[in-house]
Amino acid sequence: MNKKFFIGWLVVFVLWMAGSYLVHGVLLYEGYSNLPNLFRPESEANQYFHFMLLAHVIMAGAFTWIYARGIDDSPWPGQGLRFGIAIALLGVVPTYMIYYVVQPIPGMHAVKQSIFDGLLVVLLGVAVAFVYRNEGPAK
């Protein structure tokens, strides 16, 4: 772990928090508000916000670490896109499919969650690739 890793971690954390607010706090807010028996009320959820921060710190660190281990000699934008798509297909899409199966979430809401969060993760892949753009393959 070097300075670039910690910069990448910070960049991904900030972008992920901001992107998650945009996705879940703005774009999907109405859909969540139509499911009052499925989620905590906003006033109650706020007291657990520190867990949200910790979760994003952990995800951002793991995301950056995994990316840094797989750098190759190909151009950074393509690497970032491929990485983001792989993470979206590994984590985001299956997670919301599983939620749809076990929770009474409307199908279109689950689709929107998958698309919006999937796009966010792809953008995060490009962002971390940008941070590592002049880095060679891991030794």
Secondary structure, 3 states (H helix, E strand, C coil): CCHHHHHHHHHHHHHHHHHHHHHHHHHCHHHHHCCCCCCCCHHHHHHHHHHHHHHHHHHHHHHHHHHHHCCCCCCHHHHHHHHHHHHHHHHHHHHHHHHHHHCCCCHHHHHHHHHHHHHHHHHHHHHHHHHCCCCCCCC
